[in-house]
Amino acid sequence: MKSIQIVKSNSQEQETLSIEKNMVIVGANGAGKTRFGSRIEQNNNPTKRISAQRYLQLNEVVQRQNFETAISQFNSSYKNQSPIQPQNDYQQVLVSLFAEESRRNERVVEDIRTKGEVKQESVTKSIKEQVIEIWNFVFPYRTLKLEKDRVRALNDTTEFAGSEMSDGEKVGLYLMSQVLLAEKNCILIIDEPELHLHKSLMVRLWNKLEESRSDCTFIYITHDLDFAVSKSASKIIWIQEYKNNNWTWKELDSNEVIPKNLFLEVLGSRKPILFVEGEKGSLDIQIYQTYYDQFTVIPRGSCEKVIESVKGLKNNSDLHDKKVYGLIDRDFRTDTHLDSLKTDGIFSVGLNEIENIFLLPEIIEIVCLHLSKPTAKELIVAKVKSLYTNDKEKIKFSVSKWQIQKTINEKFGAIKDSSDYENFKTTIFTNTDKEFLTQSLPDESADVVEILKFYPNKGLVNQVQSELEFTKNGYKNLVLSFFSSEKKLEVVNILKKYLPEIA
């Protein structure tokens, strides 16, 4: 457990914060995270701050320097300098690395002279040797050679200068050396530890460095939410604002009901939050992100997760300052149910599911005109109606099942004692019999928009796009491309009829 001095929220006074292993500082761009880290450096000792702004120029030849001079210059480099000043100390880091091993070797030679021999187990590993070990763990596909005052790398059978390594490899060598050369029991403040590093390598690197320097305390300043949540046993500080040389910050409770990675994503946004159904990267999500560009759109998978996330964050409003809303598919919900959700800031699409947006008559018409196939519109509409006719009985069963499940969940949740349970048993089947297969659905002659309000079919677009000779996601990708063309305004105006105004 390490105690550090940290400036209080909205104050210039200091307070003591205990850190078990590491700490992560998060916040939106411009919130003052880097300056906050710099203040920690100024108020604690020993500290080593590694700036996000660092030059990666690497000379192949490393100058010789005695250890005392090298390490003195290494420790004083950029200490208490402007937090936005780039670090240009790569060469000094390498000089110190070689100087430390030279001092180790000199001591071994001196021991041989005075004692006559030195046992292998008594020869400590140099920091340079430790760097190479960690390198081999993090970059197993590339051999690092630090010898004869040279920095070289080996790729299969080709050897080349260290200056020709990738930025990720250069920054990896730099960070390993910085951390392993740091003073004993040092507080290491690393700004943007993820910079230039692939996610899979980033976690391996920092976990290994924490293991190698268990005497040190690691403080990370990061924009990368995946990295932030990867640090187990970490204390998380959220910087809300930097104004008049004061920081507004809070320590986040790691036991929050809201998942930590979701909470960090919310905190990192300067826009209101809109939770939606679906998965990251899906084509449907692209509609939301384009149409609701005034929000930070966060997919949560199921409608239950959307509702849970909205209510969870609203119930923890003391931990954030964001407006939070939800958007779900209509599914088979009644207007009464949808109105009750609106009171919690949860809105619904005007169709059964968001994918049906692609098959609105107005959208179909734009696609057909774009392809110079105006008559194909009627073929697609007819195909949708034909598929609906074939699926109607299955849809009726799905509607009934959905309503029954909802009824059972509501009534079962209201049971408080055995008497309630007996009443539940005697009434539930009577009620469900009334619901079962009695739902009213539009017939085949209805307008296609009415059909799309009730038609749940995730693969519907792919089933009808063959009428336009599209394959796979060709139809959807064409519609999405309209958002970055002269047709954008026309498409947005169509969507206004079916996507709710959220405020």
JOJOVEN-V84802 format. One record per pair of residues at least 24 apart in sequence whose C-alpha atoms are under 8 Angstrom apart, sorted by the first residue. I is the first residue (numbers start at 1). GAP is how many residues later the second one is. Records with the same first field share a line. If there is no record, write none. Layout:
I: GAP + GAP
This chain:
2: 215
4: 36 + 40
5: 35 + 38 + 39
6: 33 + 34 + 37
7: 32 + 33
8: 239
9: 237 + 238 + 239 + 240 + 241
10: 236 + 237 + 238 + 239
11: 235 + 236
12: 234
19: 198 + 215 + 216
20: 213 + 214
21: 196 + 197 + 212 + 213
22: 195 + 196 + 197 + 198 + 209 + 211 + 212 + 213
23: 195 + 196 + 197 + 211 + 212 + 213 + 214
24: 195 + 196 + 197 + 198 + 204 + 210 + 211 + 212 + 213
25: 194 + 195 + 196 + 197 + 211 + 212 + 213 + 214
26: 195 + 196 + 197 + 202 + 210 + 211 + 212 + 213 + 238 + 242
27: 196 + 211 + 212 + 213 + 240 + 241
28: 195 + 211 + 212 + 239 + 240 + 241 + 242
29: 239
30: 211 + 212
31: 208 + 209 + 210 + 211
32: 207 + 209 + 210 + 215
33: 188 + 206
34: 49 + 50 + 157 + 187
35: 48
36: 211
37: 152 + 154 + 184
38: 42 + 44 + 45
41: 39 + 148
42: 38
44: 143
45: 141 + 142
46: 137 + 139 + 140 + 141
47: 139 + 140 + 141 + 142
48: 27 + 31 + 134 + 138 + 139 + 140 + 141
49: 30 + 139 + 140 + 141 + 142
50: 37 + 138 + 139 + 140 + 141
51: 32 + 33 + 35 + 36 + 139 + 140 + 141
52: 34 + 138 + 139 + 140 + 141 + 143
53: 31 + 32 + 33 + 34
54: 32 + 33 + 34
55: 31 + 32 + 33 + 34 + 35
56: 32 + 34 + 111 + 114 + 115
57: 33 + 106
58: 32 + 33 + 104 + 105 + 112
59: 32 + 92 + 103 + 104
60: 90 + 91 + 92 + 101 + 102 + 103
61: 88 + 89 + 90
62: 29 + 32 + 33 + 36 + 87 + 88 + 89
63: 32 + 86
64: 31 + 34 + 35 + 85
65: 30 + 31 + 34
66: 33 + 37
67: 29 + 32 + 33 + 35 + 36
70: 25 + 26 + 29
71: 25
75: 107
90: 84
93: 81 + 84 + 85
94: 83
96: 85
97: 30 + 31 + 80 + 84
98: 30 + 51
100: 26 + 27 + 28
101: 25 + 26 + 27
127: 50 + 53 + 54
128: 49
131: 42 + 45 + 46 + 49
134: 42 + 71 + 74 + 75
135: 37 + 38 + 41
138: 63 + 66 + 67
139: 30 + 62
167: 29
168: 28 + 29 + 30
171: 25 + 26
172: 25 + 33
176: 33
179: 30 + 34
180: 29 + 32 + 33
184: 31 + 32
185: 30 + 31 + 32
186: 29 + 30 + 31
187: 29 + 30 + 31 + 32
188: 28 + 29 + 30 + 31
189: 29 + 30 + 31 + 32
190: 28 + 29 + 30 + 31
191: 29 + 30 + 31
192: 28 + 29 + 30 + 31
193: 27 + 28 + 29
194: 28 + 30 + 33
199: 28
202: 25
203: 24 + 27
223: 45
225: 36 + 39 + 40
226: 35
228: 33
229: 31 + 32
238: 29
250: 69
252: 67
257: 55
258: 51 + 54 + 55
266: 56
267: 53 + 55
269: 27
271: 24 + 25 + 51
272: 24 + 50 + 51 + 52 + 53
273: 24 + 25 + 49 + 50 + 51 + 52
274: 24 + 50 + 51 + 52 + 53
275: 24 + 25 + 31 + 34 + 35 + 49 + 50 + 51 + 52
276: 24 + 25 + 27 + 30 + 50 + 51 + 52
277: 24 + 25 + 26 + 29 + 50 + 51 + 52
278: 24
283: 193 + 194
284: 70 + 71
286: 194
287: 193
290: 193
291: 201
303: 25 + 26
307: 39
310: 34 + 35 + 36
311: 33
325: 177
329: 24 + 25
330: 123
331: 123 + 125
332: 67 + 70 + 71 + 122
347: 153 + 155
348: 151 + 152
349: 149 + 150 + 151
350: 103 + 147 + 148 + 149 + 150
351: 98 + 101 + 102 + 103 + 147
352: 100 + 101 + 102 + 103 + 104
353: 100 + 103
355: 103 + 106
356: 96 + 104 + 105
357: 138 + 141
358: 103 + 118 + 121
359: 102
360: 88 + 89
361: 87 + 88
362: 132
363: 116 + 128 + 131
367: 111 + 112
376: 91 + 92
379: 88
380: 84 + 85 + 87
381: 67
383: 81
384: 64 + 76 + 80
385: 59 + 63 + 66
386: 58
388: 56 + 63 + 67
389: 54 + 55
395: 59 + 60 + 61
396: 41 + 42 + 43 + 45
397: 39 + 40
399: 38 + 40
400: 35 + 36 + 37 + 38 + 39
401: 35
403: 32
404: 28 + 31 + 32
407: 25
